[in-house]
Amino acid sequence: MASDTGKFGVGAVHLGIPNRRQFFQLGAGAAAGWSLAGSAFAQTERPTNPPDKPRGQVIAALSQEPTVFHPLMPNIEVDQGICWQVFSPLWYIDPDGNFVPDLAREVPTLENGGLSADGLTWKIKLRSDVKWHDGTPFTAEDVKFSIELINNPGFRARSRVGHSLVKDITVVAPDEIHWRMEAPYSPYMSILGSFTFIVPKHILEKVSDPNASPFHNAPVGTGPFRWGERVPGDHILLNANTGYHGKGPYVERVVFKYIPDLTVLYTQFRTGQVDYTGLAGILPNFVQEAKTLKGRKIFVSSTSSVEHIAPNLEFGPFADRAVREALYLGINKQAIIDALYYGLPTQTESFVPKQAWSFQQGLPQHKYDPAKANALLDAAGWVRGSSGIREKGGVKLEFTNSTTAGSAVREQCQQLLIQDWRAIGATMRVNNMPAAVIWGDFWQQSKFNSVIVGVNFMLGSDPDVTPRFGSGAIPAKGGRGYNTYQYQNAEADRLLSQGAKQFDLAQRKATYGELQKLIRNDLAILPLFQSFIAEGVKEGLQGFRPNINMSINSWNMREWYWA
């Protein structure tokens, strides 16, 4: 596990969630991703002339084997790669930041009567031409069942954020459903469009244990591809759903092939055994060579994940903001990016991706300044001892840093940090451990001193980071959420509460802008860079569109086809 997962021009917008372009406008070029063609960048192409019926197959490589096929249960990115092919949400978010109807006939807004002015009443009109893979008609009962399943305390739900506010669900007709929100919550639109897939009531209502059933190993959805077969340790086969209600699918089958060694994965892409390099992408050290391969297209695109150093704010020295600022000044971020990541990522100061409508411009920019860091520590009373290590009040400026054991690039980064921080009188020791260990209680219960981690802080494409920075979201203190930094700030709590109740885009942008300034000033995290992914596609395979609003770039495989 390389990261902690729990994945976004402002116009005059009135109360009520507007259309996706108004609400989450992204920079078109950055959001769409870029293709490295020869020595120049070129925007990714969109499907222009797909075939009349499905033709051929796509072999997509995965570095991990998917294990969770119930889309509403806790899962990781590779599982999401399967979910987007087999299931459908009410709407989805495209690379340009628009909400696009899927199972819904239209996205609810104030204008079309789908949302009340106070944001509490939602009325969803559904398509009437959708069928489950077994031929059963899809209806509003399936939507009601899915939301109630998520809120079932006996069900291991992926997340109940937003869903827990839904009350009084009423099926008005087979193609219409209404509900009331306990409180206005604007991020819910993004949550429903990012990872809330609808599951079949007619199958799952018969299951005695919602956490275990044959459905979990052979799921039935409404998506563009039907379950074919699973060969443990080797591959998953999905077949075209020719009765699909949307665009496509344009290929007969998709084979997700497991190749855990990323060097082997790249080699198989280079030799033509793999058509798409999959969710792990291409290792940075292979990207320049990959650009020169004939018959291959390489796309380097930003992701919503922010690589950062996570301090435990209740661990000794890190409780002192002067220490955090000095450590930040002491990091040669650009050297890390250039030496270890081949210059591909970009520095950032925010937890929000630069392509998002909510990104705050003009945050203080990091400078590598060891002299200023030393002066800051001197002024704060951290005195160098005979060994060169600073201390204050009997507490030494020394700590451990942890990340996933075997993550070669991060382990190299740790060595650079040791050197950088030694120069300002701080000692860092490495304490790495296997993924299953580090991302368990060690991370969740804040048992670390500091960690190198990549986190997608967004709720889908929404900047509500209450689960990450809200004072009530600290697991180590009995909170519900992922605030493992143990960050507590009353003003942050106020801004988070305010932003989640606002539906006007300009107001929300201002609120989350203030929050980004506050988090940056407090240095709740020490951001290194906004992450990227380099992905390879065999020439002739059309329709690949990187989407920063999704957790995976295979979100639209239904639109892929061979030229």
C-alpha positions as CSV (number, residue, x, y, z in Angstrom):
1,M,0.0,0.0,0.0
2,A,1.7,3.2,-1.2
3,S,-0.8,5.6,0.3
4,D,-3.6,6.2,2.8
5,T,-6.9,6.0,1.0
6,G,-10.2,6.8,2.4
7,K,-9.8,11.2,-4.5
8,F,-12.4,18.3,-6.8
9,G,-13.5,30.1,-12.7
10,V,-16.1,30.7,-10.3
11,G,-19.3,32.1,-11.7
12,A,-22.4,33.6,-10.0
13,V,-24.0,30.6,-8.5
14,H,-27.2,30.7,-6.4
15,L,-28.4,28.5,-3.6
16,G,-29.0,24.9,-4.6
17,I,-26.3,22.8,-6.2
18,P,-25.7,24.1,-9.7
19,N,-24.5,22.0,-12.6
20,R,-21.1,20.3,-12.4
21,R,-19.4,22.8,-14.6
22,Q,-20.5,25.7,-12.4
23,F,-19.8,23.9,-9.2
24,F,-16.5,22.3,-9.8
25,Q,-14.9,24.0,-12.8
26,L,-11.4,22.6,-13.6
27,G,-8.7,23.9,-15.8
28,A,-9.4,22.0,-19.0
29,G,-5.9,21.1,-19.9
30,A,-4.6,20.0,-16.5
31,A,-7.8,18.2,-15.7
32,A,-7.8,16.2,-18.9
33,G,-4.2,15.0,-18.4
34,W,-1.4,15.3,-20.9
35,S,0.1,12.9,-23.4
36,L,3.9,12.7,-23.9
37,A,4.1,12.5,-27.6
38,G,7.7,12.7,-28.8
39,S,9.2,15.7,-27.2
40,A,6.0,17.8,-26.9
41,F,2.9,17.6,-24.7
42,A,-0.4,17.0,-26.4
43,Q,-3.9,17.0,-24.9
44,T,-5.5,13.5,-24.7
45,E,-7.9,12.7,-27.4
46,R,-11.6,11.8,-26.9
47,P,-13.4,9.0,-28.7
48,T,-14.5,10.2,-32.1
49,N,-15.4,7.2,-34.2
50,P,-16.2,4.2,-32.1
51,P,-17.3,0.9,-33.7
52,D,-21.0,-0.1,-34.0
53,K,-20.6,-3.1,-31.8
54,P,-18.0,-4.4,-29.3
55,R,-14.7,-5.6,-30.9
56,G,-11.5,-7.0,-29.5
57,Q,-10.2,-7.0,-26.0
58,V,-8.1,-4.9,-23.6
59,I,-5.4,-6.4,-21.3
60,A,-5.0,-4.0,-18.4
61,A,-2.2,-4.7,-15.9
62,L,-2.7,-4.4,-12.1
63,S,0.1,-4.4,-9.6
64,Q,-2.2,-5.8,-6.9
65,E,-5.0,-8.4,-7.0
66,P,-8.5,-7.0,-6.4
67,T,-10.1,-8.6,-3.5
68,V,-13.3,-6.7,-2.7
69,F,-16.1,-6.8,-5.3
70,H,-18.9,-5.4,-3.3
71,P,-18.7,-1.7,-4.3
72,L,-20.1,-0.3,-1.0
73,M,-17.6,-2.1,1.3
74,P,-14.1,-0.8,2.2
75,N,-11.8,-1.2,-0.8
76,I,-8.7,0.2,-2.5
77,E,-7.9,1.6,-5.9
78,V,-7.6,-1.7,-7.8
79,D,-11.0,-2.8,-6.5
80,Q,-12.4,0.5,-7.8
81,G,-11.0,-0.4,-11.2
82,I,-13.4,-3.3,-11.2
83,C,-16.3,-1.4,-9.7
84,W,-16.4,1.2,-12.4
85,Q,-16.8,-1.5,-15.0
86,V,-19.4,-3.6,-13.3
87,F,-21.5,-1.0,-11.5
88,S,-23.0,2.4,-12.1
89,P,-23.5,5.5,-9.9
90,L,-26.4,8.0,-10.1
91,W,-24.0,10.3,-11.9
92,Y,-20.3,10.6,-12.4
93,I,-17.7,13.4,-12.6
94,D,-15.9,13.9,-15.9
95,P,-12.4,15.2,-16.4
96,D,-13.7,18.7,-17.0
97,G,-15.4,18.7,-13.6
98,N,-19.0,18.3,-14.8
99,F,-21.6,16.0,-13.1
100,V,-22.9,13.7,-15.8
101,P,-26.1,11.7,-15.3
102,D,-25.7,7.9,-15.3
103,L,-28.5,6.0,-13.6
104,A,-30.2,9.3,-13.0
105,R,-32.0,11.1,-15.9
106,E,-30.6,14.4,-14.7
107,V,-28.5,15.8,-12.0
108,P,-30.7,17.5,-9.3
109,T,-30.5,21.3,-9.2
110,L,-32.5,24.1,-7.9
111,E,-33.5,25.0,-11.5
112,N,-34.9,21.6,-12.3
113,G,-36.7,21.1,-9.0
114,G,-34.3,18.4,-7.8
115,L,-33.1,20.4,-4.8
116,S,-34.9,22.6,-2.4
117,A,-33.6,26.1,-1.7
118,D,-32.4,25.0,1.8
119,G,-30.5,22.0,0.4
120,L,-32.6,19.6,2.5
121,T,-35.0,18.0,0.0
122,W,-33.6,15.9,-2.9
123,K,-35.7,14.6,-5.7
124,I,-34.0,12.2,-8.1
125,K,-35.5,11.2,-11.5
126,L,-34.1,7.9,-12.8
127,R,-33.7,6.2,-16.2
128,S,-36.4,3.6,-16.9
129,D,-34.4,1.7,-19.5
130,V,-31.7,0.2,-17.2
131,K,-31.4,-3.5,-16.5
132,W,-29.2,-5.5,-14.1
133,H,-26.9,-7.9,-15.7
134,D,-29.4,-10.7,-15.0
135,G,-32.1,-9.0,-16.9
136,T,-34.0,-7.6,-13.9
137,P,-35.2,-4.0,-14.3
138,F,-33.4,-1.3,-12.3
139,T,-35.7,0.8,-10.2
140,A,-35.8,3.4,-7.4
141,E,-36.1,0.5,-4.9
142,D,-32.5,-0.3,-5.7
143,V,-31.4,3.2,-4.8
144,K,-33.3,3.2,-1.6
145,F,-31.9,-0.3,-0.7
146,S,-28.3,0.9,-1.4
147,I,-28.5,3.9,0.8
148,E,-30.2,2.0,3.6
149,L,-27.6,-0.7,3.3
150,I,-24.8,1.8,3.7
151,N,-26.4,3.1,6.9
152,N,-27.1,-0.4,8.2
153,P,-25.0,-0.6,11.4
154,G,-24.4,-4.3,10.8
155,F,-22.9,-3.6,7.4
156,R,-19.2,-2.9,6.9
157,A,-19.7,0.2,4.8
158,R,-16.8,1.9,2.9
159,S,-18.0,5.2,4.3
160,R,-21.2,6.7,5.8
161,V,-20.1,10.3,5.3
162,G,-23.0,12.1,3.9
163,H,-25.2,9.0,3.7
164,S,-25.9,9.1,7.4
165,L,-27.7,12.4,6.9
166,V,-30.2,10.9,4.6
167,K,-33.7,10.4,6.1
168,D,-37.3,9.7,5.0
169,I,-36.4,8.0,1.7
170,T,-39.6,7.7,-0.4
171,V,-40.0,5.8,-3.6
172,V,-42.4,8.0,-5.5
173,A,-42.4,5.8,-8.7
174,P,-40.2,3.1,-10.2
175,D,-38.2,6.0,-11.8
176,E,-38.3,8.6,-9.0
177,I,-37.0,8.7,-5.5
178,H,-37.1,11.5,-2.8
179,W,-35.3,12.0,0.5
180,R,-34.7,14.5,3.2
181,M,-31.3,15.5,4.5
182,E,-31.0,15.9,8.3
183,A,-28.7,18.9,7.6
184,P,-27.6,20.6,4.4
185,Y,-24.4,18.9,3.2
186,S,-23.1,20.2,-0.2
187,P,-20.3,17.6,-0.6
188,Y,-22.9,14.8,-0.9
189,M,-23.3,15.5,-4.6
190,S,-19.7,14.6,-5.1
191,I,-19.9,11.6,-2.8
192,L,-22.8,10.2,-4.9
193,G,-20.9,10.8,-8.1
194,S,-17.4,9.5,-7.0
195,F,-17.7,6.1,-5.3
196,T,-21.4,5.4,-4.4
197,F,-22.4,2.6,-6.7
198,I,-26.0,1.2,-6.7
199,V,-26.4,-2.5,-5.8
200,P,-29.3,-4.8,-6.7
201,K,-32.0,-5.1,-4.1
202,H,-33.5,-8.2,-5.6
203,I,-30.3,-10.2,-4.9
204,L,-28.9,-8.7,-1.7
205,E,-32.2,-8.4,0.2
206,K,-32.2,-12.2,0.4
207,V,-28.8,-12.3,2.1
208,S,-28.7,-13.1,5.8
209,D,-25.2,-11.6,6.3
210,P,-24.7,-8.4,4.3
211,N,-21.0,-8.7,4.7
212,A,-20.7,-12.1,3.0
213,S,-22.6,-13.7,0.1
214,P,-22.0,-15.3,-3.3
215,F,-22.6,-11.8,-4.7
216,H,-19.2,-10.8,-3.3
217,N,-17.4,-13.2,-5.6
218,A,-19.6,-12.8,-8.7
219,P,-21.2,-9.4,-8.6
220,V,-24.2,-8.3,-10.7
221,G,-24.3,-4.7,-11.7
222,T,-25.7,-2.3,-14.3
223,G,-22.3,-1.3,-15.6
224,P,-20.8,-1.6,-19.1
225,F,-19.2,-5.0,-18.4
226,R,-20.5,-8.2,-16.9
227,W,-18.6,-10.5,-14.6
228,G,-16.8,-13.3,-16.5
229,E,-14.4,-15.2,-14.4
230,R,-11.8,-14.8,-11.7
231,V,-8.6,-16.9,-11.6
232,P,-7.0,-16.1,-8.2
233,G,-3.5,-15.0,-8.5
234,D,-3.7,-14.4,-12.3
235,H,-6.6,-12.4,-13.7
236,I,-10.2,-11.2,-13.8
237,L,-12.2,-11.4,-17.0
238,L,-15.1,-9.0,-17.7
239,N,-17.4,-9.3,-20.8
240,A,-19.2,-6.6,-22.6
241,N,-22.7,-5.8,-21.4
242,T,-24.4,-5.4,-24.8
243,G,-27.6,-4.1,-23.0
244,Y,-25.7,-1.3,-21.4
245,H,-27.8,1.9,-21.0
246,G,-24.9,4.4,-21.8
247,K,-22.2,4.9,-24.4
248,G,-20.3,1.7,-25.2
249,P,-18.9,-0.7,-24.4
250,Y,-16.8,-0.8,-27.5
251,V,-14.6,-3.8,-26.7
252,E,-15.8,-7.4,-26.2
253,R,-13.9,-8.0,-23.0
254,V,-11.4,-6.6,-20.5
255,V,-8.8,-8.8,-18.9
256,F,-7.3,-7.4,-15.6
257,K,-3.9,-9.2,-15.3
258,Y,-2.0,-9.2,-12.0
259,I,1.7,-8.2,-12.3
260,P,3.0,-7.2,-8.8
261,D,6.5,-6.4,-10.0
262,L,6.4,-3.0,-11.6
263,T,9.6,-3.6,-13.6
264,V,8.0,-6.8,-15.1
265,L,4.8,-4.9,-15.7
266,Y,6.6,-2.2,-17.7
267,T,8.6,-4.9,-19.6
268,Q,5.3,-6.6,-20.6
269,F,3.9,-3.3,-21.8
270,R,7.1,-2.6,-23.8
271,T,6.9,-6.0,-25.5
272,G,3.2,-5.7,-26.2
273,Q,1.7,-8.3,-23.8
274,V,-0.2,-5.5,-22.0
275,D,-2.3,-2.9,-23.6
276,Y,-2.6,-0.5,-20.6
277,T,-0.2,-0.2,-17.7
278,G,-3.0,0.0,-15.2
279,L,-3.5,1.8,-11.9
280,A,0.2,1.7,-10.7
281,G,1.4,3.2,-13.9
282,I,5.1,3.4,-15.0
283,L,7.9,3.8,-12.6
284,P,9.5,7.3,-12.9
285,N,12.9,5.9,-14.0
286,F,11.2,4.3,-17.1
287,V,9.2,7.3,-18.2
288,Q,11.8,8.9,-20.5
289,E,12.5,5.6,-22.2
290,A,8.8,4.9,-22.5
291,K,8.4,8.1,-24.5
292,T,10.6,6.7,-27.2
293,L,8.8,3.4,-27.6
294,K,7.2,3.0,-31.0
295,G,3.5,2.1,-31.0
296,R,3.0,3.3,-27.4
297,K,1.5,6.5,-26.0
298,I,2.6,7.8,-22.5
299,F,0.3,10.0,-20.4
300,V,1.7,11.8,-17.4
301,S,-1.1,13.3,-15.4
302,S,-1.6,14.8,-11.9
303,T,-3.5,13.0,-9.3
304,S,-5.3,14.3,-6.2
305,S,-2.9,12.7,-3.9
306,V,-0.5,14.9,-1.9
307,E,2.8,13.3,-0.9
308,H,3.7,14.7,2.5
309,I,5.4,14.2,5.8
310,A,2.7,13.6,8.4
311,P,3.7,14.8,11.9
312,N,2.0,13.5,15.0
313,L,1.2,16.9,16.5
314,E,1.0,15.5,20.0
315,F,4.4,14.0,19.9
316,G,7.0,16.0,21.9
317,P,8.9,18.3,19.6
318,F,6.2,18.4,16.9
319,A,3.8,20.2,19.2
320,D,6.0,23.2,18.8
321,R,5.1,25.1,15.6
322,A,8.6,26.6,15.4
323,V,10.0,23.0,15.1
324,R,7.6,22.2,12.3
325,E,8.5,25.4,10.4
326,A,12.2,24.8,10.8
327,L,11.9,21.2,9.6
328,Y,10.0,22.4,6.6
329,L,12.6,25.1,5.8
330,G,15.2,22.4,6.1
331,I,13.8,20.1,3.4
332,N,15.4,20.5,0.0
333,K,12.1,19.6,-1.7
334,Q,13.2,20.3,-5.3
335,A,16.3,18.0,-4.8
336,I,14.0,15.2,-3.8
337,I,11.7,15.8,-6.8
338,D,14.6,16.0,-9.2
339,A,16.7,13.2,-7.9
340,L,14.1,10.6,-6.9
341,Y,11.1,11.4,-9.2
342,Y,12.9,12.6,-12.3
343,G,11.3,16.1,-12.0
344,L,7.8,14.8,-12.8
345,P,5.8,16.0,-9.7
346,T,5.2,19.6,-8.8
347,Q,5.7,21.2,-5.4
348,T,2.5,22.2,-3.6
349,E,1.6,24.0,-0.4
350,S,-2.0,22.7,-0.1
351,F,-4.0,19.6,0.5
352,V,-6.2,20.5,-2.5
353,P,-5.0,19.6,-6.0
354,K,-4.0,22.6,-8.2
355,Q,-6.6,21.6,-10.8
356,A,-9.6,21.8,-8.4
357,W,-12.0,24.7,-8.4
358,S,-11.3,25.1,-4.6
359,F,-7.5,25.4,-4.9
360,Q,-6.2,28.6,-3.1
361,Q,-3.7,30.5,-5.1
362,G,-1.0,32.6,-3.4
363,L,-0.2,30.4,-0.4
364,P,3.3,31.0,1.1
365,Q,5.8,29.2,-1.1
366,H,8.3,26.8,0.5
367,K,12.0,27.9,0.4
368,Y,14.9,25.6,1.2
369,D,16.6,27.8,3.8
370,P,18.7,25.9,6.4
371,A,20.1,29.2,7.8
372,K,16.7,30.5,8.6
373,A,15.7,27.2,10.0
374,N,18.7,27.3,12.4
375,A,17.9,30.9,13.4
376,L,14.3,29.9,14.1
377,L,15.3,27.1,16.4
378,D,17.8,29.2,18.2
379,A,15.1,31.8,18.8
380,A,12.6,29.2,20.0
381,G,15.1,27.9,22.6
382,W,16.2,24.7,21.0
383,V,19.9,24.6,21.9
384,R,22.5,22.4,20.2
385,G,24.2,20.0,22.6
386,S,27.7,18.6,22.4
387,S,26.6,16.0,19.9
388,G,25.1,18.7,17.6
389,I,21.5,17.6,18.4
390,R,19.2,20.3,19.7
391,E,17.2,20.0,22.9
392,K,14.8,22.1,24.9
393,G,13.6,21.5,28.5
394,G,15.3,18.1,28.5
395,V,13.5,17.0,25.2
396,K,15.8,16.2,22.3
397,L,15.0,17.1,18.7
398,E,15.0,13.6,17.6
399,F,12.2,11.4,16.2
400,T,11.4,8.4,13.9
401,N,10.0,8.5,10.4
402,S,8.1,5.6,9.0
403,T,6.8,4.4,5.6
404,T,6.0,1.2,3.9
405,A,9.0,-1.2,4.0
406,G,10.3,-1.9,0.5
407,S,9.1,1.4,-0.9
408,A,12.4,2.1,-2.5
409,V,11.8,5.7,-3.6
410,R,10.4,6.7,-0.2
411,E,13.3,5.0,1.6
412,Q,15.7,7.0,-0.5
413,C,13.7,10.1,0.4
414,Q,14.2,9.3,4.0
415,Q,18.0,9.2,3.6
416,L,17.9,12.7,2.0
417,L,15.7,14.0,4.9
418,I,18.2,12.6,7.4
419,Q,21.0,14.6,5.8
420,D,18.8,17.8,5.5
421,W,17.7,17.7,9.1
422,R,21.0,16.8,10.5
423,A,22.2,20.2,9.2
424,I,19.7,22.0,11.5
425,G,20.4,19.9,14.6
426,A,17.6,17.4,14.3
427,T,18.0,13.6,14.3
428,M,15.7,11.4,12.3
429,R,15.7,7.6,12.6
430,V,14.0,5.2,10.1
431,N,11.3,2.9,11.4
432,N,9.7,1.3,8.4
433,M,7.2,-1.7,8.5
434,P,5.1,-3.8,6.2
435,A,2.0,-2.1,4.7
436,A,-0.4,-4.3,6.7
437,V,1.3,-3.1,9.9
438,I,2.0,0.6,9.3
439,W,-1.4,1.4,7.9
440,G,-3.2,-0.4,10.7
441,D,-3.3,0.8,14.2
442,F,0.2,2.3,14.0
443,W,-1.2,4.9,11.5
444,Q,-4.9,4.9,12.5
445,Q,-4.3,5.3,16.2
446,S,-1.4,7.9,15.8
447,K,1.3,5.7,17.3
448,F,3.9,7.2,14.9
449,N,6.3,10.1,15.3
450,S,6.2,11.0,11.7
451,V,5.2,9.2,8.4
452,I,5.8,9.7,4.7
453,V,2.5,9.1,3.1
454,G,0.4,10.1,0.0
455,V,-3.2,11.1,0.8
456,N,-6.1,12.1,-1.4
457,F,-7.8,14.5,1.0
458,M,-10.8,15.1,-1.3
459,L,-14.2,13.6,-0.9
460,G,-14.6,12.7,-4.5
461,S,-13.9,16.1,-5.9
462,D,-15.1,18.0,-2.9
463,P,-12.7,19.8,-0.5
464,D,-14.5,18.9,2.7
465,V,-11.7,17.7,4.8
466,T,-13.7,17.3,8.0
467,P,-12.6,13.6,8.2
468,R,-9.0,14.6,7.9
469,F,-8.6,17.8,10.0
470,G,-11.8,18.1,12.1
471,S,-11.1,17.9,15.8
472,G,-13.9,15.3,16.2
473,A,-12.2,13.0,13.7
474,I,-9.2,11.9,15.7
475,P,-9.4,8.0,16.1
476,A,-6.8,8.0,18.9
477,K,-9.3,10.1,20.9
478,G,-12.4,8.1,20.0
479,G,-13.3,10.3,17.0
480,R,-14.7,9.1,13.7
481,G,-12.5,9.9,10.9
482,Y,-8.9,9.9,9.7
483,N,-7.3,12.8,11.6
484,T,-4.3,10.8,12.6
485,Y,-2.2,14.0,12.7
486,Q,-4.3,14.9,15.8
487,Y,-4.8,18.4,14.5
488,Q,-7.1,20.6,16.5
489,N,-8.0,24.1,15.7
490,A,-11.3,25.8,16.6
491,E,-11.2,28.1,13.6
492,A,-10.6,25.1,11.3
493,D,-13.7,23.4,12.8
494,R,-15.7,26.6,12.2
495,L,-14.6,26.8,8.6
496,L,-15.3,23.1,8.0
497,S,-18.8,23.3,9.4
498,Q,-19.5,26.5,7.4
499,G,-18.2,25.1,4.1
500,A,-20.2,21.9,4.3
501,K,-23.5,23.9,4.6
502,Q,-22.8,26.3,1.7
503,F,-24.2,25.7,-1.7
504,D,-23.0,28.9,-3.4
505,L,-19.7,28.2,-5.2
506,A,-18.1,31.6,-4.6
507,Q,-18.8,31.4,-0.9
508,R,-17.5,27.8,-0.7
509,K,-14.3,28.8,-2.6
510,A,-13.7,31.6,-0.1
511,T,-14.3,29.3,2.9
512,Y,-12.0,26.5,1.8
513,G,-9.4,29.1,0.7
514,E,-9.3,30.4,4.3
515,L,-9.0,26.8,5.5
516,Q,-6.0,26.1,3.2
517,K,-4.3,29.3,4.5
518,L,-4.9,28.1,8.1
519,I,-3.6,24.6,7.5
520,R,-0.6,26.0,5.7
521,N,0.2,28.5,8.5
522,D,-0.2,25.8,11.1
523,L,1.9,23.3,9.1
524,A,-0.5,20.5,10.1
525,I,1.3,18.6,7.3
526,L,4.6,19.2,5.6
527,P,3.6,18.9,1.9
528,L,6.3,17.7,-0.6
529,F,4.4,17.5,-3.9
530,Q,1.2,16.8,-5.7
531,S,1.5,13.3,-6.9
532,F,1.4,12.2,-10.6
533,I,0.9,9.0,-12.5
534,A,2.6,8.0,-15.8
535,E,0.5,5.5,-17.7
536,G,1.1,3.7,-21.0
537,V,-1.5,2.9,-23.6
538,K,-0.9,0.8,-26.7
539,E,-1.2,2.9,-29.9
540,G,-4.6,2.4,-31.6
541,L,-6.4,2.1,-28.3
542,Q,-8.7,5.2,-28.2
543,G,-10.7,6.9,-25.5
544,F,-8.2,6.9,-22.5
545,R,-8.9,10.1,-20.5
546,P,-7.1,10.8,-17.2
547,N,-9.6,12.1,-14.7
548,I,-8.3,13.8,-11.5
549,N,-11.8,13.6,-10.1
550,M,-11.7,9.8,-9.9
551,S,-9.5,7.4,-7.9
552,I,-8.5,5.6,-11.1
553,N,-8.0,6.5,-14.8
554,S,-9.8,3.4,-16.1
555,W,-13.1,5.0,-15.0
556,N,-14.3,5.2,-18.6
557,M,-13.2,1.9,-20.1
558,R,-16.7,1.7,-21.6
559,E,-15.6,4.4,-24.1
560,W,-12.3,2.7,-25.1
561,Y,-12.0,1.1,-28.5
562,W,-9.5,-0.1,-31.0
563,A,-9.1,2.2,-34.0
